[in-house]
Amino acid sequence: QAQLLESGGGLVQAGGSLTLSCAVSGLQGYAMRWFRQAPGKEREGISCISSGSGSTYYVDSVKGRFTISKDNAKNTVYLQMNSLKPEDTAVYYCSAESRPIGCTIVEGRDDHWGQGTQATVSS
């Protein structure tokens, strides 16, 4: 049974940092992604990392501020978020995509999802 469990959210002031973690079990060889959903907005993909080479992708709004990484030994994916802005306030979701090469931030029918973790950035 696949399971993704996010942690690390919280309240931080603008300019601060948070590190989100996603512990993965029951899955091997999946590309990993981070999505977020701000109040009143649709869920958006923000970053992904491939299963093999570890190649990464970021949307422009987080590029240069967020870093996605993974620890294969711990089966954990991270999202280091620096220089946080109030507009980064959202529920952040970890997602697994069955993709042997590369990664995308497109939602698919067979994706696996965590329950989400709230990150709130105060001004």
GUGU-789492 format. One record per atom (N, C-alpha, C): residue number from 1; residue in three letters; atom name; z negated, x, y negated. Coordinates in pm, 1 decimal. Layout:
+-----+-----+----+----------+----------+----------+
|   k |   r |  a |        z |        x |        y |
+-----+-----+----+----------+----------+----------+
| NUM | ALA | CA |        Z |        X |        Y |
...
+-----+-----+----+----------+----------+----------+
! end
This chain:
+-----+-----+----+----------+----------+----------+
|   k |   r |  a |        z |        x |        y |
+-----+-----+----+----------+----------+----------+
|   1 | GLN |  N |      0.0 |     84.4 |    118.4 |
|   1 | GLN | CA |      0.0 |      0.0 |      0.0 |
|   1 | GLN |  C |      0.0 |     88.2 |   -123.8 |
|   2 | ALA |  N |    103.6 |     72.5 |   -206.2 |
|   2 | ALA | CA |    113.1 |    151.2 |   -328.1 |
|   2 | ALA |  C |      8.8 |    105.8 |   -428.8 |
|   3 | GLN |  N |    -50.3 |    202.5 |   -497.5 |
|   3 | GLN | CA |   -148.8 |    171.0 |   -599.9 |
|   3 | GLN |  C |   -138.9 |    271.1 |   -712.9 |
|   4 | LEU |  N |   -137.3 |    220.0 |   -835.5 |
|   4 | LEU | CA |   -137.9 |    301.8 |   -954.6 |
|   4 | LEU |  C |   -257.3 |    260.2 |  -1037.8 |
|   5 | LEU |  N |   -339.4 |    356.9 |  -1079.5 |
|   5 | LEU | CA |   -461.5 |    326.0 |  -1151.5 |
|   5 | LEU |  C |   -469.2 |    410.7 |  -1276.7 |
|   6 | GLU |  N |   -455.1 |    344.8 |  -1392.2 |
|   6 | GLU | CA |   -460.5 |    415.3 |  -1519.7 |
|   6 | GLU |  C |   -604.5 |    428.8 |  -1568.1 |
|   7 | SER |  N |   -628.4 |    530.5 |  -1646.9 |
|   7 | SER | CA |   -756.3 |    551.1 |  -1712.8 |
|   7 | SER |  C |   -733.6 |    637.5 |  -1835.9 |
|   8 | GLY |  N |   -836.3 |    644.0 |  -1920.7 |
|   8 | GLY | CA |   -829.9 |    733.5 |  -2035.2 |
|   8 | GLY |  C |   -806.0 |    667.2 |  -2168.4 |
|   9 | GLY |  N |   -784.2 |    537.4 |  -2168.5 |
|   9 | GLY | CA |   -765.9 |    470.6 |  -2295.9 |
|   9 | GLY |  C |   -896.5 |    465.5 |  -2374.2 |
|  10 | GLY |  N |   -886.1 |    418.8 |  -2497.1 |
|  10 | GLY | CA |  -1005.6 |    408.2 |  -2580.2 |
|  10 | GLY |  C |   -970.3 |    389.9 |  -2725.4 |
|  11 | LEU |  N |  -1069.1 |    410.3 |  -2810.5 |
|  11 | LEU | CA |  -1053.7 |    394.6 |  -2955.1 |
|  11 | LEU |  C |  -1056.6 |    533.0 |  -3019.2 |
|  12 | VAL |  N |   -958.8 |    559.3 |  -3104.2 |
|  12 | VAL | CA |   -950.7 |    689.4 |  -3169.9 |
|  12 | VAL |  C |   -900.1 |    668.9 |  -3312.0 |
|  13 | GLN |  N |   -936.0 |    756.4 |  -3400.8 |
|  13 | GLN | CA |   -887.0 |    748.1 |  -3538.1 |
|  13 | GLN |  C |   -745.6 |    804.1 |  -3547.0 |
|  14 | ALA |  N |   -674.2 |    759.8 |  -3648.1 |
|  14 | ALA | CA |   -539.9 |    811.7 |  -3671.2 |
|  14 | ALA |  C |   -544.4 |    964.0 |  -3683.1 |
|  15 | GLY |  N |   -447.2 |   1027.7 |  -3620.9 |
|  15 | GLY | CA |   -443.4 |   1172.6 |  -3618.4 |
|  15 | GLY |  C |   -511.4 |   1233.0 |  -3496.9 |
|  16 | GLY |  N |   -584.2 |   1151.5 |  -3424.3 |
|  16 | GLY | CA |   -656.3 |   1198.6 |  -3307.3 |
|  16 | GLY |  C |   -570.4 |   1202.4 |  -3182.4 |
|  17 | SER |  N |   -636.9 |   1228.6 |  -3071.0 |
|  17 | SER | CA |   -567.4 |   1245.4 |  -2943.6 |
|  17 | SER |  C |   -635.6 |   1166.8 |  -2832.3 |
|  18 | LEU |  N |   -556.3 |   1129.1 |  -2735.6 |
|  18 | LEU | CA |   -604.5 |   1068.1 |  -2612.1 |
|  18 | LEU |  C |   -520.0 |   1121.3 |  -2498.0 |
|  19 | THR |  N |   -580.7 |   1132.5 |  -2380.8 |
|  19 | THR | CA |   -505.6 |   1167.2 |  -2260.8 |
|  19 | THR |  C |   -521.5 |   1055.1 |  -2159.0 |
|  20 | LEU |  N |   -410.9 |    995.9 |  -2122.1 |
|  20 | LEU | CA |   -410.7 |    891.8 |  -2020.6 |
|  20 | LEU |  C |   -379.7 |    953.6 |  -1885.0 |
|  21 | SER |  N |   -441.1 |    899.0 |  -1783.5 |
|  21 | SER | CA |   -415.7 |    944.4 |  -1646.4 |
|  21 | SER |  C |   -370.5 |    826.7 |  -1561.8 |
|  22 | CYS |  N |   -289.1 |    856.0 |  -1462.7 |
|  22 | CYS | CA |   -243.2 |    754.4 |  -1368.4 |
|  22 | CYS |  C |   -254.7 |    813.6 |  -1228.6 |
|  23 | ALA |  N |   -352.1 |    767.4 |  -1153.8 |
|  23 | ALA | CA |   -370.2 |    812.8 |  -1015.8 |
|  23 | ALA |  C |   -282.9 |    727.6 |   -924.8 |
|  24 | VAL |  N |   -198.8 |    795.9 |   -846.2 |
|  24 | VAL | CA |    -99.7 |    726.9 |   -762.4 |
|  24 | VAL |  C |   -135.1 |    745.4 |   -615.4 |
|  25 | SER |  N |   -129.2 |    638.6 |   -541.1 |
|  25 | SER | CA |   -148.7 |    647.5 |   -397.3 |
|  25 | SER |  C |    -45.2 |    561.8 |   -325.9 |
|  26 | GLY |  N |     -9.3 |    604.0 |   -204.7 |
|  26 | GLY | CA |     84.3 |    526.0 |   -124.9 |
|  26 | GLY |  C |    229.7 |    541.4 |   -161.6 |
|  27 | LEU |  N |    263.4 |    638.1 |   -248.3 |
|  27 | LEU | CA |    401.5 |    659.5 |   -290.4 |
|  27 | LEU |  C |    434.5 |    808.0 |   -288.8 |
|  28 | GLN |  N |    556.1 |    839.1 |   -248.5 |
|  28 | GLN | CA |    603.1 |    976.7 |   -251.5 |
|  28 | GLN |  C |    746.6 |    977.1 |   -303.6 |
|  29 | GLY |  N |    777.0 |   1076.3 |   -386.2 |
|  29 | GLY | CA |    915.2 |   1092.4 |   -430.4 |
|  29 | GLY |  C |    960.8 |    991.8 |   -533.8 |
|  30 | TYR |  N |    870.7 |    937.0 |   -609.1 |
|  30 | TYR | CA |    905.2 |    839.9 |   -712.7 |
|  30 | TYR |  C |    905.1 |    906.6 |   -849.7 |
|  31 | ALA |  N |    997.4 |    864.9 |   -934.0 |
|  31 | ALA | CA |    991.3 |    902.8 |  -1074.5 |
|  31 | ALA |  C |    879.3 |    821.9 |  -1140.0 |
|  32 | MET |  N |    810.6 |    883.6 |  -1233.9 |
|  32 | MET | CA |    696.1 |    817.4 |  -1297.9 |
|  32 | MET |  C |    725.3 |    794.1 |  -1445.3 |
|  33 | ARG |  N |    678.5 |    681.9 |  -1493.7 |
|  33 | ARG | CA |    703.4 |    644.8 |  -1632.3 |
|  33 | ARG |  C |    578.1 |    593.4 |  -1699.0 |
|  34 | TRP |  N |    578.5 |    597.1 |  -1830.8 |
|  34 | TRP | CA |    477.8 |    531.1 |  -1912.0 |
|  34 | TRP |  C |    547.1 |    429.1 |  -2000.6 |
|  35 | PHE |  N |    490.6 |    309.9 |  -2000.5 |
|  35 | PHE | CA |    533.8 |    202.8 |  -2088.6 |
|  35 | PHE |  C |    415.4 |    163.2 |  -2175.2 |
|  36 | ARG |  N |    443.9 |     88.4 |  -2280.0 |
|  36 | ARG | CA |    336.4 |     33.4 |  -2361.3 |
|  36 | ARG |  C |    377.5 |   -102.2 |  -2416.2 |
|  37 | GLN |  N |    276.4 |   -183.5 |  -2442.5 |
|  37 | GLN | CA |    300.2 |   -315.1 |  -2500.9 |
|  37 | GLN |  C |    201.1 |   -337.6 |  -2613.0 |
|  38 | ALA |  N |    253.8 |   -342.0 |  -2733.6 |
|  38 | ALA | CA |    172.1 |   -367.3 |  -2851.0 |
|  38 | ALA |  C |    154.7 |   -517.9 |  -2868.4 |
|  39 | PRO |  N |     49.6 |   -559.6 |  -2939.9 |
|  39 | PRO | CA |     26.5 |   -703.3 |  -2960.6 |
|  39 | PRO |  C |    148.2 |   -771.4 |  -3022.4 |
|  40 | GLY |  N |    191.2 |   -879.0 |  -2959.5 |
|  40 | GLY | CA |    302.7 |   -955.3 |  -3012.0 |
|  40 | GLY |  C |    439.6 |   -894.9 |  -2990.2 |
|  41 | LYS |  N |    445.6 |   -786.1 |  -2914.2 |
|  41 | LYS | CA |    574.1 |   -718.5 |  -2891.9 |
|  41 | LYS |  C |    604.5 |   -710.0 |  -2742.8 |
|  42 | GLU |  N |    730.6 |   -684.3 |  -2712.0 |
|  42 | GLU | CA |    769.9 |   -666.4 |  -2573.4 |
|  42 | GLU |  C |    727.8 |   -528.5 |  -2522.6 |
|  43 | ARG |  N |    713.8 |   -519.6 |  -2393.7 |
|  43 | ARG | CA |    681.2 |   -391.0 |  -2333.3 |
|  43 | ARG |  C |    798.6 |   -294.7 |  -2350.1 |
|  44 | GLU |  N |    768.1 |   -170.8 |  -2384.9 |
|  44 | GLU | CA |    872.8 |    -71.4 |  -2404.3 |
|  44 | GLU |  C |    841.2 |     54.6 |  -2324.8 |
|  45 | GLY |  N |    945.0 |    114.6 |  -2269.0 |
|  45 | GLY | CA |    929.8 |    241.8 |  -2202.6 |
|  45 | GLY |  C |    926.4 |    352.7 |  -2304.6 |
|  46 | ILE |  N |    837.5 |    451.2 |  -2285.6 |
|  46 | ILE | CA |    825.8 |    557.6 |  -2383.9 |
|  46 | ILE |  C |    849.3 |    696.6 |  -2326.2 |
|  47 | SER |  N |    828.9 |    713.5 |  -2195.9 |
|  47 | SER | CA |    846.3 |    847.0 |  -2139.7 |
|  47 | SER |  C |    859.2 |    837.3 |  -1988.8 |
|  48 | CYS |  N |    926.2 |    936.3 |  -1929.7 |
|  48 | CYS | CA |    935.4 |    941.5 |  -1784.3 |
|  48 | CYS |  C |    946.0 |   1086.8 |  -1738.5 |
|  49 | ILE |  N |    913.8 |   1107.4 |  -1610.7 |
|  49 | ILE | CA |    922.6 |   1239.3 |  -1550.4 |
|  49 | ILE |  C |    978.8 |   1223.9 |  -1409.5 |
|  50 | SER |  N |   1074.0 |   1307.8 |  -1375.3 |
|  50 | SER | CA |   1139.0 |   1295.0 |  -1245.2 |
|  50 | SER |  C |   1049.2 |   1346.1 |  -1134.1 |
|  51 | SER |  N |   1078.7 |   1302.1 |  -1012.9 |
|  51 | SER | CA |    993.5 |   1336.8 |   -899.7 |
|  51 | SER |  C |   1013.6 |   1481.3 |   -854.4 |
|  52 | GLY |  N |   1134.4 |   1531.5 |   -862.4 |
|  52 | GLY | CA |   1162.9 |   1664.3 |   -809.3 |
|  52 | GLY |  C |   1145.5 |   1774.3 |   -911.5 |
|  53 | SER |  N |   1241.0 |   1784.5 |  -1002.0 |
|  53 | SER | CA |   1241.8 |   1893.8 |  -1098.9 |
|  53 | SER |  C |   1138.0 |   1878.5 |  -1208.3 |
|  54 | GLY |  N |   1087.2 |   1757.5 |  -1226.0 |
|  54 | GLY | CA |    990.9 |   1735.6 |  -1333.8 |
|  54 | GLY |  C |   1055.4 |   1726.6 |  -1470.3 |
|  55 | SER |  N |   1184.7 |   1697.3 |  -1472.4 |
|  55 | SER | CA |   1250.3 |   1678.9 |  -1601.6 |
|  55 | SER |  C |   1190.9 |   1556.9 |  -1670.7 |
|  56 | THR |  N |   1188.5 |   1563.0 |  -1802.4 |
|  56 | THR | CA |   1119.9 |   1459.1 |  -1879.9 |
|  56 | THR |  C |   1212.2 |   1396.0 |  -1983.5 |
|  57 | TYR |  N |   1168.6 |   1280.1 |  -2028.6 |
|  57 | TYR | CA |   1241.3 |   1208.3 |  -2133.1 |
|  57 | TYR |  C |   1139.7 |   1138.9 |  -2221.6 |
|  58 | TYR |  N |   1169.2 |   1134.6 |  -2351.6 |
|  58 | TYR | CA |   1082.1 |   1065.4 |  -2446.9 |
|  58 | TYR |  C |   1167.9 |    982.0 |  -2541.7 |
|  59 | VAL |  N |   1116.2 |    868.5 |  -2579.8 |
|  59 | VAL | CA |   1183.6 |    794.1 |  -2685.6 |
|  59 | VAL |  C |   1150.8 |    862.3 |  -2818.9 |
|  60 | ASP |  N |   1232.2 |    837.7 |  -2917.2 |
|  60 | ASP | CA |   1217.9 |    908.0 |  -3044.4 |
|  60 | ASP |  C |   1082.3 |    885.4 |  -3110.1 |
|  61 | SER |  N |   1026.6 |    766.6 |  -3092.9 |
|  61 | SER | CA |    902.2 |    733.8 |  -3163.0 |
|  61 | SER |  C |    782.8 |    817.2 |  -3116.3 |
|  62 | VAL |  N |    791.5 |    877.5 |  -2999.2 |
|  62 | VAL | CA |    679.1 |    956.9 |  -2948.5 |
|  62 | VAL |  C |    717.0 |   1103.1 |  -2927.8 |
|  63 | LYS |  N |    844.9 |   1136.0 |  -2941.0 |
|  63 | LYS | CA |    890.9 |   1272.0 |  -2917.6 |
|  63 | LYS |  C |    820.3 |   1368.1 |  -3012.0 |
|  64 | GLY |  N |    770.7 |   1478.0 |  -2957.3 |
|  64 | GLY | CA |    699.9 |   1577.5 |  -3036.1 |
|  64 | GLY |  C |    551.2 |   1550.0 |  -3048.8 |
|  65 | ARG |  N |    507.9 |   1429.3 |  -3014.3 |
|  65 | ARG | CA |    365.7 |   1395.1 |  -3021.5 |
|  65 | ARG |  C |    304.7 |   1370.7 |  -2883.8 |
|  66 | PHE |  N |    382.9 |   1314.4 |  -2793.1 |
|  66 | PHE | CA |    334.1 |   1281.8 |  -2658.9 |
|  66 | PHE |  C |    394.9 |   1378.7 |  -2557.8 |
|  67 | THR |  N |    317.7 |   1408.1 |  -2452.5 |
|  67 | THR | CA |    366.1 |   1493.2 |  -2344.2 |
|  67 | THR |  C |    331.3 |   1430.5 |  -2210.2 |
|  68 | ILE |  N |    433.1 |   1411.0 |  -2127.2 |
|  68 | ILE | CA |    411.1 |   1359.3 |  -1992.0 |
|  68 | ILE |  C |    408.7 |   1477.7 |  -1896.1 |
|  69 | SER |  N |    319.2 |   1471.3 |  -1799.3 |
|  69 | SER | CA |    310.1 |   1577.9 |  -1700.6 |
|  69 | SER |  C |    256.7 |   1519.8 |  -1570.5 |
|  70 | LYS |  N |    261.3 |   1599.6 |  -1466.5 |
|  70 | LYS | CA |    209.9 |   1550.7 |  -1338.6 |
|  70 | LYS |  C |    147.0 |   1665.4 |  -1261.2 |
|  71 | ASP |  N |     50.3 |   1629.1 |  -1180.1 |
|  71 | ASP | CA |    -15.2 |   1723.0 |  -1089.6 |
|  71 | ASP |  C |     10.4 |   1671.6 |   -948.4 |
|  72 | ASN |  N |    105.7 |   1731.6 |   -879.7 |
|  72 | ASN | CA |    143.8 |   1681.1 |   -747.7 |
|  72 | ASN |  C |     28.9 |   1691.2 |   -647.8 |
|  73 | ALA |  N |    -53.1 |   1793.2 |   -661.6 |
|  73 | ALA | CA |   -164.8 |   1810.2 |   -568.7 |
|  73 | ALA |  C |   -265.2 |   1696.9 |   -581.2 |
|  74 | LYS |  N |   -279.1 |   1644.5 |   -702.9 |
|  74 | LYS | CA |   -374.2 |   1536.0 |   -727.9 |
|  74 | LYS |  C |   -305.7 |   1399.6 |   -728.8 |
|  75 | ASN |  N |   -172.2 |   1397.4 |   -713.4 |
|  75 | ASN | CA |    -97.5 |   1271.1 |   -721.2 |
|  75 | ASN |  C |   -132.0 |   1194.3 |   -848.0 |
|  76 | THR |  N |   -131.2 |   1265.1 |   -957.7 |
|  76 | THR | CA |   -171.0 |   1207.6 |  -1085.8 |
|  76 | THR |  C |    -68.7 |   1244.3 |  -1192.2 |
|  77 | VAL |  N |    -39.7 |   1146.7 |  -1275.2 |
|  77 | VAL | CA |     50.3 |   1164.0 |  -1388.8 |
|  77 | VAL |  C |    -31.3 |   1147.8 |  -1515.9 |
|  78 | TYR |  N |      2.5 |   1227.7 |  -1615.4 |
|  78 | TYR | CA |    -73.1 |   1226.4 |  -1740.7 |
|  78 | TYR |  C |     18.7 |   1194.4 |  -1858.5 |
|  79 | LEU |  N |    -41.7 |   1142.5 |  -1962.1 |
|  79 | LEU | CA |     26.9 |   1127.7 |  -2089.7 |
|  79 | LEU |  C |    -67.7 |   1178.1 |  -2196.9 |
|  80 | GLN |  N |    -38.3 |   1296.1 |  -2248.0 |
|  80 | GLN | CA |   -115.6 |   1352.8 |  -2357.2 |
|  80 | GLN |  C |    -59.3 |   1299.0 |  -2487.2 |
|  81 | MET |  N |   -142.6 |   1232.5 |  -2564.7 |
|  81 | MET | CA |    -97.8 |   1169.7 |  -2688.8 |
|  81 | MET |  C |   -169.5 |   1235.4 |  -2806.5 |
|  82 | ASN |  N |    -94.0 |   1301.1 |  -2890.2 |
|  82 | ASN | CA |   -147.6 |   1369.1 |  -3008.1 |
|  82 | ASN |  C |    -95.7 |   1304.1 |  -3136.0 |
|  83 | SER |  N |   -158.9 |   1335.9 |  -3245.0 |
|  83 | SER | CA |   -117.9 |   1284.4 |  -3376.4 |
|  83 | SER |  C |    -97.3 |   1134.0 |  -3371.9 |
|  84 | LEU |  N |   -193.1 |   1065.4 |  -3316.8 |
|  84 | LEU | CA |   -180.1 |    921.3 |  -3295.3 |
|  84 | LEU |  C |   -176.8 |    845.4 |  -3426.7 |
|  85 | LYS |  N |    -99.4 |    737.9 |  -3424.2 |
|  85 | LYS | CA |    -82.0 |    651.9 |  -3540.4 |
|  85 | LYS |  C |   -129.1 |    510.8 |  -3505.7 |
|  86 | PRO |  N |   -164.7 |    432.8 |  -3606.4 |
|  86 | PRO | CA |   -204.7 |    293.8 |  -3576.9 |
|  86 | PRO |  C |    -97.7 |    217.1 |  -3498.8 |
|  87 | GLU |  N |     28.2 |    246.8 |  -3522.7 |
|  87 | GLU | CA |    134.9 |    177.3 |  -3450.8 |
|  87 | GLU |  C |    146.3 |    218.0 |  -3303.5 |
|  88 | ASP |  N |     68.0 |    315.8 |  -3261.6 |
|  88 | ASP | CA |     61.9 |    350.5 |  -3119.2 |
|  88 | ASP |  C |    -35.9 |    261.3 |  -3043.7 |
|  89 | THR |  N |   -108.6 |    177.3 |  -3115.9 |
|  89 | THR | CA |   -201.4 |     84.4 |  -3052.2 |
|  89 | THR |  C |   -127.6 |     -8.0 |  -2956.4 |
|  90 | ALA |  N |   -170.4 |     -8.7 |  -2830.5 |
|  90 | ALA | CA |   -101.6 |    -86.6 |  -2728.4 |
|  90 | ALA |  C |   -177.9 |    -77.1 |  -2597.4 |
|  91 | VAL |  N |   -138.6 |   -161.2 |  -2504.3 |
|  91 | VAL | CA |   -178.7 |   -142.2 |  -2365.7 |
|  91 | VAL |  C |    -74.0 |    -51.4 |  -2301.7 |
|  92 | TYR |  N |   -119.9 |     55.6 |  -2240.7 |
|  92 | TYR | CA |    -30.6 |    153.0 |  -2180.4 |
|  92 | TYR |  C |    -29.3 |    135.2 |  -2027.7 |
|  93 | TYR |  N |     92.2 |    129.2 |  -1973.7 |
|  93 | TYR | CA |    111.3 |    107.0 |  -1831.6 |
|  93 | TYR |  C |    181.0 |    225.2 |  -1766.5 |
|  94 | CYS |  N |    135.4 |    259.1 |  -1649.8 |
|  94 | CYS | CA |    200.7 |    357.0 |  -1564.8 |
|  94 | CYS |  C |    292.0 |    281.3 |  -1467.4 |
|  95 | SER |  N |    406.9 |    339.7 |  -1438.0 |
|  95 | SER | CA |    502.4 |    274.1 |  -1349.9 |
|  95 | SER |  C |    572.2 |    377.0 |  -1262.1 |
|  96 | ALA |  N |    602.4 |    338.0 |  -1139.5 |
|  96 | ALA | CA |    673.9 |    423.4 |  -1045.8 |
|  96 | ALA |  C |    810.1 |    362.5 |  -1014.3 |
|  97 | GLU |  N |    910.8 |    447.8 |  -1017.7 |
|  97 | GLU | CA |   1049.2 |    405.3 |   -996.3 |
|  97 | GLU |  C |   1106.8 |    482.9 |   -878.8 |
|  98 | SER |  N |   1166.4 |    411.3 |   -783.7 |
|  98 | SER | CA |   1227.8 |    477.7 |   -669.4 |
|  98 | SER |  C |   1360.0 |    539.2 |   -713.7 |
|  99 | ARG |  N |   1357.3 |    670.1 |   -738.9 |
|  99 | ARG | CA |   1475.8 |    740.1 |   -790.6 |
|  99 | ARG |  C |   1466.2 |    885.7 |   -749.1 |
| 100 | PRO |  N |   1553.6 |    931.9 |   -659.2 |
| 100 | PRO | CA |   1542.2 |   1069.7 |   -608.7 |
| 100 | PRO |  C |   1572.9 |   1177.1 |   -711.2 |
| 101 | ILE |  N |   1657.4 |   1145.4 |   -807.1 |
| 101 | ILE | CA |   1695.3 |   1244.1 |   -908.4 |
| 101 | ILE |  C |   1682.9 |   1180.7 |  -1046.2 |
| 102 | GLY |  N |   1621.3 |   1254.1 |  -1136.3 |
| 102 | GLY | CA |   1608.6 |   1205.1 |  -1272.3 |
| 102 | GLY |  C |   1506.1 |   1095.7 |  -1286.4 |
| 103 | CYS |  N |   1504.7 |   1032.7 |  -1403.2 |
| 103 | CYS | CA |   1414.7 |    921.0 |  -1428.9 |
| 103 | CYS |  C |   1473.1 |    834.5 |  -1539.2 |
| 104 | THR |  N |   1426.4 |    712.9 |  -1545.8 |
| 104 | THR | CA |   1468.1 |    623.0 |  -1652.8 |
| 104 | THR |  C |   1346.9 |    546.1 |  -1702.0 |
| 105 | ILE |  N |   1363.4 |    481.4 |  -1815.9 |
| 105 | ILE | CA |   1258.4 |    391.9 |  -1865.1 |
| 105 | ILE |  C |   1309.5 |    248.8 |  -1864.1 |
| 106 | VAL |  N |   1398.5 |    221.5 |  -1769.5 |
| 106 | VAL | CA |   1449.8 |     86.3 |  -1750.2 |
| 106 | VAL |  C |   1366.0 |     18.1 |  -1643.0 |
| 107 | GLU |  N |   1318.9 |   -101.6 |  -1670.9 |
| 107 | GLU | CA |   1237.8 |   -173.7 |  -1572.9 |
| 107 | GLU |  C |   1327.5 |   -225.1 |  -1460.3 |
| 108 | GLY |  N |   1278.5 |   -206.8 |  -1337.6 |
| 108 | GLY | CA |   1352.4 |   -252.7 |  -1221.6 |
| 108 | GLY |  C |   1270.5 |   -346.6 |  -1136.3 |
| 109 | ARG |  N |   1340.0 |   -420.7 |  -1055.2 |
| 109 | ARG | CA |   1275.8 |   -524.3 |   -974.2 |
| 109 | ARG |  C |   1175.9 |   -466.0 |   -875.0 |
| 110 | ASP |  N |   1200.2 |   -347.8 |   -826.0 |
| 110 | ASP | CA |   1116.2 |   -291.3 |   -721.0 |
| 110 | ASP |  C |   1017.6 |   -186.8 |   -773.0 |
| 111 | ASP |  N |   1000.0 |   -181.7 |   -902.1 |
| 111 | ASP | CA |    905.6 |    -85.2 |   -961.0 |
| 111 | ASP |  C |    762.8 |   -120.8 |   -923.1 |
| 112 | HIS |  N |    678.8 |    -19.4 |   -925.2 |
| 112 | HIS | CA |    535.3 |    -37.9 |   -904.6 |
| 112 | HIS |  C |    464.7 |    -16.6 |  -1037.9 |
| 113 | TRP |  N |    358.1 |    -93.2 |  -1061.3 |
| 113 | TRP | CA |    290.3 |    -90.6 |  -1190.8 |
| 113 | TRP |  C |    140.5 |    -79.3 |  -1175.6 |
| 114 | GLY |  N |     78.6 |    -13.6 |  -1272.2 |
| 114 | GLY | CA |    -65.6 |    -14.8 |  -1282.6 |
| 114 | GLY |  C |   -110.5 |   -134.7 |  -1363.1 |
| 115 | GLN |  N |   -242.4 |   -144.5 |  -1381.1 |
| 115 | GLN | CA |   -298.6 |   -262.0 |  -1449.1 |
| 115 | GLN |  C |   -302.5 |   -244.9 |  -1600.3 |
| 116 | GLY |  N |   -281.7 |   -122.4 |  -1646.4 |
| 116 | GLY | CA |   -279.6 |    -95.4 |  -1789.7 |
| 116 | GLY |  C |   -413.0 |    -46.7 |  -1842.4 |
| 117 | THR |  N |   -405.4 |     28.9 |  -1950.2 |
| 117 | THR | CA |   -524.7 |     76.0 |  -2018.9 |
| 117 | THR |  C |   -501.1 |     66.6 |  -2168.9 |
| 118 | GLN |  N |   -601.5 |     17.7 |  -2240.2 |
| 118 | GLN | CA |   -588.3 |     -8.5 |  -2384.0 |
| 118 | GLN |  C |   -612.4 |    118.6 |  -2464.3 |
| 119 | ALA |  N |   -522.6 |    147.7 |  -2555.2 |
| 119 | ALA | CA |   -542.1 |    255.2 |  -2651.9 |
| 119 | ALA |  C |   -534.9 |    194.3 |  -2791.3 |
| 120 | THR |  N |   -637.9 |    215.5 |  -2869.4 |
| 120 | THR | CA |   -645.7 |    159.3 |  -3003.6 |
| 120 | THR |  C |   -663.2 |    271.8 |  -3104.3 |
| 121 | VAL |  N |   -575.5 |    275.1 |  -3203.8 |
| 121 | VAL | CA |   -578.6 |    378.5 |  -3306.2 |
| 121 | VAL |  C |   -613.8 |    312.1 |  -3438.7 |
| 122 | SER |  N |   -725.4 |    352.5 |  -3494.9 |
| 122 | SER | CA |   -769.4 |    294.3 |  -3622.1 |
| 122 | SER |  C |   -718.2 |    378.1 |  -3739.4 |
| 123 | SER |  N |   -695.5 |    310.9 |  -3850.2 |
| 123 | SER | CA |   -642.2 |    380.8 |  -3968.8 |
| 123 | SER |  C |   -753.5 |    434.1 |  -4057.0 |
+-----+-----+----+----------+----------+----------+
! end
